[in-house]
Amino acid sequence: MPEQATVYQGVYLGPETTPGTAVPAIVKLATADIDIMPAVVRKARRSPGHKFATGVSRGKEMSTARVAGDAGYFDLAYLLESCIGISTKSVITAAKTWKWTWLPDPGCSDNYQTYTVEKGCGNIGARMPFGVISGLALRMTDSEVTLSGDAFGGIIQDAFTITTPTQDLPDIPIDPDSINVYMGTSSTNFVQLLRCTEATWTVGTRRAGKKTINREVRSFSFVIELAFQNTIQLTVELDAAGEAMMADLRANNKVWFKLDAIGPQIPDDTSKTYTLNIISPVRYMNTDRGDKNDMYGSTFDLEPMIDSVFGSGMKIEMTLPIDLVTNTTRLGVVYGLSGGGLIY
């Protein structure tokens, strides 16, 4: 057996039809890493009259995972399908480009995608069924756009032979110089923040696996949805725009946040580009002020709010040349790597 080097550890996703029933992981991620780890519950017992443990009780086992890496258009879409919920598809350009929209239900459950997650290389890998992305965060600065988050799943199968992927996702990063941040008075009236130096969009724990007293089930039995823990943090210069944000905080005004990224042109579709758009009705929660890397500014915490006309507390849209339902691009044409470059 060859040594286990970190450089070999690819990450593969298999969209499950039945949650918890493992499937081949046919999609290889391009920019995000998912580190899967066993979560084994053991409790040491010490009998009376003994100074050392005399036995160990065994509990249920599951898996946890960390999500990290650069933010890329394709990887982010797959992660949102699990964390936020199943998106809706609309055709932008026939047989070429689709718009995917995530609009969480304000009161009822959201359907979500579970994944079989495979990690490794060749026949030296591990597999985690019932994979759920439970939290995600995007952090944006002038030099990087990074992705982080959490996940959980069923019992890891070690010494697993990795599936040969049929969909090698392209490495299309969300570049720092492609992003704008706006604040507005409505969902259609926005003004760009020209002195925003850092923005973080976070979705906290969305779902949790619940264990039951049932010896036939060695891991969690089902998944429950939790309240949205969505927060936005903006660091801005304390100029006129910063003072206006402070006035909205004091007045407890409901305002609107928008983030959009415009990426490169989509191959074979000269009229379209990769895009990411996030909109939320928000209220300012708190702030601090002072030195922000040699800029005198403020960091504002924003809380997304439900809006009856908008119909949710957030809307996310992405333009991509991939069908997230069939996991194919260009009507079945598979992206891949050839000679160090992408082929379409």
Short mmCIF file of the C-alpha atoms (twelve columns), coordinates in Angstrom:
data_MODEL
# 
_entry.id   MODEL 
# 
loop_
_atom_site.group_PDB 
_atom_site.id 
_atom_site.type_symbol 
_atom_site.label_atom_id 
_atom_site.label_alt_id 
_atom_site.label_comp_id 
_atom_site.label_asym_id 
_atom_site.label_seq_id 
_atom_site.Cartn_x 
_atom_site.Cartn_y 
_atom_site.Cartn_z 
_atom_site.pdbx_PDB_model_num 
ATOM 1   C CA . MET A 1   0.000   0.000  0.000   1 
ATOM 2   C CA . PRO A 2   1.451   3.439  -0.919  1 
ATOM 3   C CA . GLU A 3   1.814   6.092  1.759   1 
ATOM 4   C CA . GLN A 4   -1.205  8.300  2.343   1 
ATOM 5   C CA . ALA A 5   -0.183  11.762 1.115   1 
ATOM 6   C CA . THR A 6   -2.569  14.691 1.509   1 
ATOM 7   C CA . VAL A 7   -2.106  15.632 -2.148  1 
ATOM 8   C CA . TYR A 8   -3.963  12.471 -3.216  1 
ATOM 9   C CA . GLN A 9   -7.146  13.265 -1.260  1 
ATOM 10  C CA . GLY A 10  -9.756  14.120 -3.872  1 
ATOM 11  C CA . VAL A 11  -13.364 14.785 -2.883  1 
ATOM 12  C CA . TYR A 12  -16.283 13.205 -4.735  1 
ATOM 13  C CA . LEU A 13  -20.056 13.615 -4.319  1 
ATOM 14  C CA . GLY A 14  -22.843 11.218 -5.248  1 
ATOM 15  C CA . PRO A 15  -26.343 12.739 -5.104  1 
ATOM 16  C CA . GLU A 16  -28.468 10.212 -3.215  1 
ATOM 17  C CA . THR A 17  -31.951 9.266  -4.364  1 
ATOM 18  C CA . THR A 18  -32.869 7.829  -0.963  1 
ATOM 19  C CA . PRO A 19  -31.160 9.656  1.930   1 
ATOM 20  C CA . GLY A 20  -28.659 7.336  3.584   1 
ATOM 21  C CA . THR A 21  -28.531 4.789  0.762   1 
ATOM 22  C CA . ALA A 22  -25.005 5.080  -0.636  1 
ATOM 23  C CA . VAL A 23  -24.516 5.681  -4.363  1 
ATOM 24  C CA . PRO A 24  -21.396 6.042  -6.550  1 
ATOM 25  C CA . ALA A 25  -19.848 9.477  -6.061  1 
ATOM 26  C CA . ILE A 26  -19.769 10.578 -9.693  1 
ATOM 27  C CA . VAL A 27  -18.966 14.294 -9.230  1 
ATOM 28  C CA . LYS A 28  -15.421 15.404 -8.373  1 
ATOM 29  C CA . LEU A 29  -15.186 18.781 -6.649  1 
ATOM 30  C CA . ALA A 30  -12.790 21.379 -8.033  1 
ATOM 31  C CA . THR A 31  -12.264 24.059 -5.373  1 
ATOM 32  C CA . ALA A 32  -13.743 22.835 -2.067  1 
ATOM 33  C CA . ASP A 33  -12.305 20.241 0.279   1 
ATOM 34  C CA . ILE A 34  -14.453 18.139 2.613   1 
ATOM 35  C CA . ASP A 35  -12.600 16.421 5.460   1 
ATOM 36  C CA . ILE A 36  -14.718 13.568 6.807   1 
ATOM 37  C CA . MET A 37  -14.097 12.334 10.346  1 
ATOM 38  C CA . PRO A 38  -15.631 9.554  12.427  1 
ATOM 39  C CA . ALA A 39  -17.630 10.627 15.462  1 
ATOM 40  C CA . VAL A 40  -17.625 7.571  17.727  1 
ATOM 41  C CA . VAL A 41  -19.339 7.866  21.100  1 
ATOM 42  C CA . ARG A 42  -17.604 5.945  23.884  1 
ATOM 43  C CA . LYS A 43  -17.930 6.394  27.646  1 
ATOM 44  C CA . ALA A 44  -15.376 5.034  30.068  1 
ATOM 45  C CA . ARG A 45  -16.804 3.375  33.172  1 
ATOM 46  C CA . ARG A 46  -15.125 2.970  36.533  1 
ATOM 47  C CA . SER A 47  -16.474 0.469  39.009  1 
ATOM 48  C CA . PRO A 48  -16.602 1.436  42.693  1 
ATOM 49  C CA . GLY A 49  -13.329 0.765  44.461  1 
ATOM 50  C CA . HIS A 50  -11.178 1.150  41.328  1 
ATOM 51  C CA . LYS A 51  -8.984  4.109  40.429  1 
ATOM 52  C CA . PHE A 52  -8.809  3.207  36.741  1 
ATOM 53  C CA . ALA A 53  -11.489 2.526  34.156  1 
ATOM 54  C CA . THR A 54  -12.904 -0.977 34.218  1 
ATOM 55  C CA . GLY A 55  -14.944 -0.861 31.013  1 
ATOM 56  C CA . VAL A 56  -16.245 1.198  28.113  1 
ATOM 57  C CA . SER A 57  -19.859 1.761  27.021  1 
ATOM 58  C CA . ARG A 58  -20.562 2.047  23.299  1 
ATOM 59  C CA . GLY A 59  -22.928 4.634  21.824  1 
ATOM 60  C CA . LYS A 60  -24.096 5.501  18.336  1 
ATOM 61  C CA . GLU A 61  -21.601 6.393  15.605  1 
ATOM 62  C CA . MET A 62  -21.865 8.998  12.869  1 
ATOM 63  C CA . SER A 63  -19.509 11.297 10.966  1 
ATOM 64  C CA . THR A 64  -18.681 14.970 10.995  1 
ATOM 65  C CA . ALA A 65  -16.915 16.959 8.312   1 
ATOM 66  C CA . ARG A 66  -15.226 20.290 7.678   1 
ATOM 67  C CA . VAL A 67  -15.722 22.184 4.421   1 
ATOM 68  C CA . ALA A 68  -12.938 24.540 3.336   1 
ATOM 69  C CA . GLY A 69  -11.289 25.966 0.248   1 
ATOM 70  C CA . ASP A 70  -11.618 28.640 -2.377  1 
ATOM 71  C CA . ALA A 71  -15.132 29.487 -3.516  1 
ATOM 72  C CA . GLY A 72  -15.949 28.227 -7.005  1 
ATOM 73  C CA . TYR A 73  -19.170 28.513 -8.964  1 
ATOM 74  C CA . PHE A 74  -19.744 24.789 -9.569  1 
ATOM 75  C CA . ASP A 75  -18.758 23.547 -6.109  1 
ATOM 76  C CA . LEU A 76  -20.834 26.218 -4.371  1 
ATOM 77  C CA . ALA A 77  -23.966 25.198 -6.279  1 
ATOM 78  C CA . TYR A 78  -23.660 21.570 -5.151  1 
ATOM 79  C CA . LEU A 79  -23.097 22.627 -1.535  1 
ATOM 80  C CA . LEU A 80  -26.083 24.988 -1.590  1 
ATOM 81  C CA . GLU A 81  -28.327 22.136 -2.799  1 
ATOM 82  C CA . SER A 82  -27.714 20.410 0.530   1 
ATOM 83  C CA . CYS A 83  -27.340 23.364 2.889   1 
ATOM 84  C CA . ILE A 84  -30.095 25.707 1.659   1 
ATOM 85  C CA . GLY A 85  -32.328 23.271 -0.220  1 
ATOM 86  C CA . ILE A 86  -33.195 21.993 -3.674  1 
ATOM 87  C CA . SER A 87  -33.105 24.833 -6.194  1 
ATOM 88  C CA . THR A 88  -35.486 25.547 -9.035  1 
ATOM 89  C CA . LYS A 89  -34.243 25.526 -12.613 1 
ATOM 90  C CA . SER A 90  -35.062 27.898 -15.429 1 
ATOM 91  C CA . VAL A 91  -33.590 27.790 -18.918 1 
ATOM 92  C CA . ILE A 92  -31.680 30.886 -19.977 1 
ATOM 93  C CA . THR A 93  -30.208 29.585 -23.225 1 
ATOM 94  C CA . ALA A 94  -31.682 26.408 -24.701 1 
ATOM 95  C CA . ALA A 95  -29.454 23.368 -24.131 1 
ATOM 96  C CA . LYS A 96  -26.610 25.507 -22.816 1 
ATOM 97  C CA . THR A 97  -27.148 27.601 -19.700 1 
ATOM 98  C CA . TRP A 98  -29.469 27.414 -16.709 1 
ATOM 99  C CA . LYS A 99  -30.391 29.749 -13.852 1 
ATOM 100 C CA . TRP A 100 -30.669 28.083 -10.447 1 
ATOM 101 C CA . THR A 101 -32.672 29.790 -7.680  1 
ATOM 102 C CA . TRP A 102 -32.645 29.002 -3.961  1 
ATOM 103 C CA . LEU A 103 -35.588 30.588 -2.109  1 
ATOM 104 C CA . PRO A 104 -36.057 28.972 1.319   1 
ATOM 105 C CA . ASP A 105 -39.611 28.461 2.519   1 
ATOM 106 C CA . PRO A 106 -40.335 30.931 5.345   1 
ATOM 107 C CA . GLY A 107 -42.191 28.441 7.535   1 
ATOM 108 C CA . CYS A 108 -42.233 24.889 6.182   1 
ATOM 109 C CA . SER A 109 -39.539 22.349 5.430   1 
ATOM 110 C CA . ASP A 110 -37.157 22.726 2.508   1 
ATOM 111 C CA . ASN A 111 -36.288 19.692 0.435   1 
ATOM 112 C CA . TYR A 112 -32.545 19.177 0.425   1 
ATOM 113 C CA . GLN A 113 -29.972 16.962 -1.259  1 
ATOM 114 C CA . THR A 114 -27.970 14.344 0.614   1 
ATOM 115 C CA . TYR A 115 -24.682 13.101 -0.783  1 
ATOM 116 C CA . THR A 116 -22.516 10.048 -0.586  1 
ATOM 117 C CA . VAL A 117 -19.120 11.645 0.017   1 
ATOM 118 C CA . GLU A 118 -15.967 9.826  -1.040  1 
ATOM 119 C CA . LYS A 119 -12.506 11.027 -0.052  1 
ATOM 120 C CA . GLY A 120 -9.185  9.641  -1.217  1 
ATOM 121 C CA . CYS A 121 -7.528  8.183  -4.284  1 
ATOM 122 C CA . GLY A 122 -7.897  4.843  -6.068  1 
ATOM 123 C CA . ASN A 123 -8.543  1.963  -3.677  1 
ATOM 124 C CA . ILE A 124 -7.311  3.915  -0.640  1 
ATOM 125 C CA . GLY A 125 -10.347 5.940  0.257   1 
ATOM 126 C CA . ALA A 126 -13.262 6.383  2.600   1 
ATOM 127 C CA . ARG A 127 -16.996 6.769  1.994   1 
ATOM 128 C CA . MET A 128 -19.576 8.665  4.050   1 
ATOM 129 C CA . PRO A 129 -23.249 8.074  3.168   1 
ATOM 130 C CA . PHE A 130 -26.117 10.380 4.174   1 
ATOM 131 C CA . GLY A 131 -23.850 13.428 3.793   1 
ATOM 132 C CA . VAL A 132 -25.567 16.696 4.745   1 
ATOM 133 C CA . ILE A 133 -23.958 20.132 4.404   1 
ATOM 134 C CA . SER A 134 -25.183 21.734 7.614   1 
ATOM 135 C CA . GLY A 135 -23.521 25.157 7.409   1 
ATOM 136 C CA . LEU A 136 -21.683 27.376 4.914   1 
ATOM 137 C CA . ALA A 137 -19.814 30.676 4.931   1 
ATOM 138 C CA . LEU A 138 -18.380 32.898 2.210   1 
ATOM 139 C CA . ARG A 139 -15.643 35.341 3.187   1 
ATOM 140 C CA . MET A 140 -14.695 38.014 0.667   1 
ATOM 141 C CA . THR A 141 -11.750 40.393 0.717   1 
ATOM 142 C CA . ASP A 142 -9.786  42.240 -1.953  1 
ATOM 143 C CA . SER A 143 -7.447  39.254 -2.325  1 
ATOM 144 C CA . GLU A 144 -9.528  36.085 -1.819  1 
ATOM 145 C CA . VAL A 145 -12.980 34.532 -1.685  1 
ATOM 146 C CA . THR A 146 -12.985 31.529 0.621   1 
ATOM 147 C CA . LEU A 147 -15.525 28.917 1.550   1 
ATOM 148 C CA . SER A 148 -15.955 27.201 4.907   1 
ATOM 149 C CA . GLY A 149 -18.617 25.113 6.547   1 
ATOM 150 C CA . ASP A 150 -19.689 21.987 8.382   1 
ATOM 151 C CA . ALA A 151 -21.290 18.697 7.429   1 
ATOM 152 C CA . PHE A 152 -22.318 15.392 8.973   1 
ATOM 153 C CA . GLY A 153 -23.200 11.931 7.742   1 
ATOM 154 C CA . GLY A 154 -23.512 8.251  8.475   1 
ATOM 155 C CA . ILE A 155 -20.850 5.748  9.461   1 
ATOM 156 C CA . ILE A 156 -17.658 5.998  7.412   1 
ATOM 157 C CA . GLN A 157 -16.653 2.991  5.346   1 
ATOM 158 C CA . ASP A 158 -12.841 2.781  5.284   1 
ATOM 159 C CA . ALA A 159 -10.575 1.012  2.773   1 
ATOM 160 C CA . PHE A 160 -13.061 1.955  0.072   1 
ATOM 161 C CA . THR A 161 -12.313 1.945  -3.667  1 
ATOM 162 C CA . ILE A 162 -13.028 5.430  -5.002  1 
ATOM 163 C CA . THR A 163 -15.615 5.688  -7.792  1 
ATOM 164 C CA . THR A 164 -14.314 6.858  -11.168 1 
ATOM 165 C CA . PRO A 165 -16.142 10.195 -11.590 1 
ATOM 166 C CA . THR A 166 -18.207 10.948 -14.666 1 
ATOM 167 C CA . GLN A 167 -18.307 14.666 -13.904 1 
ATOM 168 C CA . ASP A 168 -15.010 16.426 -13.179 1 
ATOM 169 C CA . LEU A 169 -16.169 19.899 -12.181 1 
ATOM 170 C CA . PRO A 170 -14.266 22.774 -13.792 1 
ATOM 171 C CA . ASP A 171 -12.184 25.078 -11.614 1 
ATOM 172 C CA . ILE A 172 -14.053 28.347 -12.125 1 
ATOM 173 C CA . PRO A 173 -13.292 30.459 -9.032  1 
ATOM 174 C CA . ILE A 174 -15.346 33.363 -7.739  1 
ATOM 175 C CA . ASP A 175 -12.653 36.017 -8.107  1 
ATOM 176 C CA . PRO A 176 -12.296 38.888 -5.632  1 
ATOM 177 C CA . ASP A 177 -12.328 41.452 -8.448  1 
ATOM 178 C CA . SER A 178 -15.677 40.147 -9.761  1 
ATOM 179 C CA . ILE A 179 -17.774 41.056 -6.693  1 
ATOM 180 C CA . ASN A 180 -19.866 44.087 -5.773  1 
ATOM 181 C CA . VAL A 181 -21.731 44.685 -2.499  1 
ATOM 182 C CA . TYR A 182 -24.820 46.895 -2.251  1 
ATOM 183 C CA . MET A 183 -27.281 48.210 0.315   1 
ATOM 184 C CA . GLY A 184 -30.743 49.440 -0.630  1 
ATOM 185 C CA . THR A 185 -34.168 50.598 0.439   1 
ATOM 186 C CA . SER A 186 -36.045 47.858 -1.446  1 
ATOM 187 C CA . SER A 187 -35.402 44.652 -3.375  1 
ATOM 188 C CA . THR A 188 -34.980 46.673 -6.565  1 
ATOM 189 C CA . ASN A 189 -33.308 49.884 -5.337  1 
ATOM 190 C CA . PHE A 190 -29.633 49.468 -4.414  1 
ATOM 191 C CA . VAL A 191 -26.531 51.637 -4.059  1 
ATOM 192 C CA . GLN A 192 -23.077 50.089 -4.271  1 
ATOM 193 C CA . LEU A 193 -20.852 50.249 -1.184  1 
ATOM 194 C CA . LEU A 194 -17.693 51.764 -2.678  1 
ATOM 195 C CA . ARG A 195 -15.630 51.490 0.513   1 
ATOM 196 C CA . CYS A 196 -16.414 47.938 1.627   1 
ATOM 197 C CA . THR A 197 -13.168 46.091 2.401   1 
ATOM 198 C CA . GLU A 198 -14.511 42.766 3.721   1 
ATOM 199 C CA . ALA A 199 -17.814 40.897 3.591   1 
ATOM 200 C CA . THR A 200 -18.829 37.612 5.216   1 
ATOM 201 C CA . TRP A 201 -22.052 35.749 4.479   1 
ATOM 202 C CA . THR A 202 -22.769 32.897 6.871   1 
ATOM 203 C CA . VAL A 203 -25.432 30.227 7.226   1 
ATOM 204 C CA . GLY A 204 -25.108 28.477 10.582  1 
ATOM 205 C CA . THR A 205 -26.246 24.963 11.415  1 
ATOM 206 C CA . ARG A 206 -29.288 24.202 9.218   1 
ATOM 207 C CA . ARG A 207 -29.908 20.547 10.055  1 
ATOM 208 C CA . ALA A 208 -29.013 17.970 12.682  1 
ATOM 209 C CA . GLY A 209 -28.980 14.191 12.734  1 
ATOM 210 C CA . LYS A 210 -31.129 12.690 15.490  1 
ATOM 211 C CA . LYS A 211 -30.236 9.390  17.147  1 
ATOM 212 C CA . THR A 212 -32.867 7.055  18.567  1 
ATOM 213 C CA . ILE A 213 -33.003 4.153  20.995  1 
ATOM 214 C CA . ASN A 214 -33.014 1.477  18.307  1 
ATOM 215 C CA . ARG A 215 -30.380 -1.234 18.175  1 
ATOM 216 C CA . GLU A 216 -31.064 -1.873 14.475  1 
ATOM 217 C CA . VAL A 217 -29.789 1.614  13.626  1 
ATOM 218 C CA . ARG A 218 -26.140 2.200  14.593  1 
ATOM 219 C CA . SER A 219 -26.071 5.838  13.495  1 
ATOM 220 C CA . PHE A 220 -28.604 8.694  13.457  1 
ATOM 221 C CA . SER A 221 -32.107 7.733  12.315  1 
ATOM 222 C CA . PHE A 222 -33.381 10.943 10.749  1 
ATOM 223 C CA . VAL A 223 -32.562 14.592 10.112  1 
ATOM 224 C CA . ILE A 224 -34.421 17.632 11.426  1 
ATOM 225 C CA . GLU A 225 -34.328 21.178 10.081  1 
ATOM 226 C CA . LEU A 226 -33.382 24.052 12.382  1 
ATOM 227 C CA . ALA A 227 -34.139 27.767 12.293  1 
ATOM 228 C CA . PHE A 228 -32.005 29.812 9.931   1 
ATOM 229 C CA . GLN A 229 -28.880 31.237 11.531  1 
ATOM 230 C CA . ASN A 230 -28.013 33.519 8.636   1 
ATOM 231 C CA . THR A 231 -25.737 36.476 9.352   1 
ATOM 232 C CA . ILE A 232 -23.949 39.032 7.206   1 
ATOM 233 C CA . GLN A 233 -20.956 41.090 8.300   1 
ATOM 234 C CA . LEU A 234 -19.659 44.116 6.405   1 
ATOM 235 C CA . THR A 235 -16.529 46.170 7.073   1 
ATOM 236 C CA . VAL A 236 -16.722 49.669 5.563   1 
ATOM 237 C CA . GLU A 237 -14.980 53.013 5.800   1 
ATOM 238 C CA . LEU A 238 -16.713 55.337 8.244   1 
ATOM 239 C CA . ASP A 239 -17.493 57.886 5.521   1 
ATOM 240 C CA . ALA A 240 -20.899 59.279 4.548   1 
ATOM 241 C CA . ALA A 241 -22.126 55.838 3.485   1 
ATOM 242 C CA . GLY A 242 -20.871 54.343 6.750   1 
ATOM 243 C CA . GLU A 243 -22.632 57.053 8.733   1 
ATOM 244 C CA . ALA A 244 -25.853 56.346 6.811   1 
ATOM 245 C CA . MET A 245 -25.574 52.678 7.796   1 
ATOM 246 C CA . MET A 246 -25.167 53.784 11.422  1 
ATOM 247 C CA . ALA A 247 -28.309 55.917 11.117  1 
ATOM 248 C CA . ASP A 248 -30.253 52.904 9.837   1 
ATOM 249 C CA . LEU A 249 -29.011 50.868 12.804  1 
ATOM 250 C CA . ARG A 250 -30.180 53.521 15.286  1 
ATOM 251 C CA . ALA A 251 -33.561 53.851 13.556  1 
ATOM 252 C CA . ASN A 252 -34.001 50.057 13.333  1 
ATOM 253 C CA . ASN A 253 -34.807 50.432 9.645   1 
ATOM 254 C CA . LYS A 254 -35.342 47.392 7.472   1 
ATOM 255 C CA . VAL A 255 -32.957 47.675 4.545   1 
ATOM 256 C CA . TRP A 256 -31.766 45.352 1.770   1 
ATOM 257 C CA . PHE A 257 -28.432 43.639 1.158   1 
ATOM 258 C CA . LYS A 258 -27.201 42.453 -2.218  1 
ATOM 259 C CA . LEU A 259 -24.027 40.718 -3.292  1 
ATOM 260 C CA . ASP A 260 -23.312 39.840 -6.885  1 
ATOM 261 C CA . ALA A 261 -20.387 38.266 -8.683  1 
ATOM 262 C CA . ILE A 262 -19.940 38.285 -12.443 1 
ATOM 263 C CA . GLY A 263 -17.520 35.641 -13.632 1 
ATOM 264 C CA . PRO A 264 -16.029 34.741 -17.003 1 
ATOM 265 C CA . GLN A 265 -17.973 34.088 -20.172 1 
ATOM 266 C CA . ILE A 266 -19.635 30.700 -20.324 1 
ATOM 267 C CA . PRO A 267 -18.037 28.601 -23.090 1 
ATOM 268 C CA . ASP A 268 -20.153 28.220 -26.251 1 
ATOM 269 C CA . ASP A 269 -22.652 30.788 -24.932 1 
ATOM 270 C CA . THR A 270 -21.194 34.184 -25.754 1 
ATOM 271 C CA . SER A 271 -24.175 36.084 -24.346 1 
ATOM 272 C CA . LYS A 272 -23.877 34.682 -20.805 1 
ATOM 273 C CA . THR A 273 -21.405 34.721 -17.920 1 
ATOM 274 C CA . TYR A 274 -21.124 32.797 -14.666 1 
ATOM 275 C CA . THR A 275 -23.031 34.734 -11.991 1 
ATOM 276 C CA . LEU A 276 -23.833 34.616 -8.285  1 
ATOM 277 C CA . ASN A 277 -26.466 36.867 -6.745  1 
ATOM 278 C CA . ILE A 278 -27.542 36.966 -3.065  1 
ATOM 279 C CA . ILE A 279 -30.354 39.255 -1.845  1 
ATOM 280 C CA . SER A 280 -31.748 39.560 1.693   1 
ATOM 281 C CA . PRO A 281 -33.985 41.978 3.583   1 
ATOM 282 C CA . VAL A 282 -31.998 42.805 6.730   1 
ATOM 283 C CA . ARG A 283 -31.752 44.895 9.859   1 
ATOM 284 C CA . TYR A 284 -28.537 46.136 11.418  1 
ATOM 285 C CA . MET A 285 -27.862 44.429 14.742  1 
ATOM 286 C CA . ASN A 286 -24.664 45.948 16.119  1 
ATOM 287 C CA . THR A 287 -21.399 47.548 15.104  1 
ATOM 288 C CA . ASP A 288 -17.917 48.430 16.203  1 
ATOM 289 C CA . ARG A 289 -15.517 51.048 14.894  1 
ATOM 290 C CA . GLY A 290 -11.826 51.705 14.849  1 
ATOM 291 C CA . ASP A 291 -8.743  50.726 12.884  1 
ATOM 292 C CA . LYS A 292 -9.498  48.301 10.029  1 
ATOM 293 C CA . ASN A 293 -6.085  47.569 8.490   1 
ATOM 294 C CA . ASP A 294 -5.116  51.273 8.480   1 
ATOM 295 C CA . MET A 295 -8.612  52.410 7.459   1 
ATOM 296 C CA . TYR A 296 -10.841 54.015 10.070  1 
ATOM 297 C CA . GLY A 297 -14.092 52.156 9.684   1 
ATOM 298 C CA . SER A 298 -16.937 50.129 11.125  1 
ATOM 299 C CA . THR A 299 -17.915 46.476 11.030  1 
ATOM 300 C CA . PHE A 300 -21.678 46.004 10.887  1 
ATOM 301 C CA . ASP A 301 -23.559 42.798 11.734  1 
ATOM 302 C CA . LEU A 302 -26.743 42.316 9.710   1 
ATOM 303 C CA . GLU A 303 -29.594 39.901 10.407  1 
ATOM 304 C CA . PRO A 304 -31.728 38.719 7.456   1 
ATOM 305 C CA . MET A 305 -35.441 39.167 8.125   1 
ATOM 306 C CA . ILE A 306 -38.599 37.658 6.675   1 
ATOM 307 C CA . ASP A 307 -40.340 39.871 4.132   1 
ATOM 308 C CA . SER A 308 -43.917 39.015 3.112   1 
ATOM 309 C CA . VAL A 309 -43.637 40.438 -0.406  1 
ATOM 310 C CA . PHE A 310 -40.224 38.894 -1.014  1 
ATOM 311 C CA . GLY A 311 -41.527 35.610 0.377   1 
ATOM 312 C CA . SER A 312 -38.391 34.596 2.291   1 
ATOM 313 C CA . GLY A 313 -35.384 35.899 4.160   1 
ATOM 314 C CA . MET A 314 -32.961 35.305 1.287   1 
ATOM 315 C CA . LYS A 315 -32.758 34.521 -2.386  1 
ATOM 316 C CA . ILE A 316 -29.718 33.096 -4.139  1 
ATOM 317 C CA . GLU A 317 -29.374 32.848 -7.909  1 
ATOM 318 C CA . MET A 318 -26.583 31.342 -9.990  1 
ATOM 319 C CA . THR A 319 -26.054 31.138 -13.748 1 
ATOM 320 C CA . LEU A 320 -24.246 27.922 -14.703 1 
ATOM 321 C CA . PRO A 321 -23.757 25.615 -17.700 1 
ATOM 322 C CA . ILE A 322 -24.650 22.547 -15.656 1 
ATOM 323 C CA . ASP A 323 -27.854 20.668 -14.892 1 
ATOM 324 C CA . LEU A 324 -27.811 19.979 -11.158 1 
ATOM 325 C CA . VAL A 325 -30.600 17.427 -11.584 1 
ATOM 326 C CA . THR A 326 -28.833 15.171 -14.075 1 
ATOM 327 C CA . ASN A 327 -25.285 16.242 -13.100 1 
ATOM 328 C CA . THR A 328 -24.417 16.869 -16.741 1 
ATOM 329 C CA . THR A 329 -23.146 19.858 -18.661 1 
ATOM 330 C CA . ARG A 330 -23.928 20.770 -22.220 1 
ATOM 331 C CA . LEU A 331 -26.527 18.004 -22.579 1 
ATOM 332 C CA . GLY A 332 -24.215 15.266 -21.404 1 
ATOM 333 C CA . VAL A 333 -20.829 16.583 -22.522 1 
ATOM 334 C CA . VAL A 334 -18.531 15.888 -19.587 1 
ATOM 335 C CA . TYR A 335 -16.028 18.419 -18.397 1 
ATOM 336 C CA . GLY A 336 -12.599 16.966 -17.774 1 
ATOM 337 C CA . LEU A 337 -8.921  17.698 -17.510 1 
ATOM 338 C CA . SER A 338 -6.711  17.296 -20.531 1 
ATOM 339 C CA . GLY A 339 -3.062  18.270 -20.600 1 
ATOM 340 C CA . GLY A 340 -3.517  20.524 -17.577 1 
ATOM 341 C CA . GLY A 341 -6.394  22.493 -19.088 1 
ATOM 342 C CA . LEU A 342 -10.155 22.230 -19.213 1 
ATOM 343 C CA . ILE A 343 -11.885 20.654 -22.146 1 
ATOM 344 C CA . TYR A 344 -15.511 21.411 -22.952 1 
# 
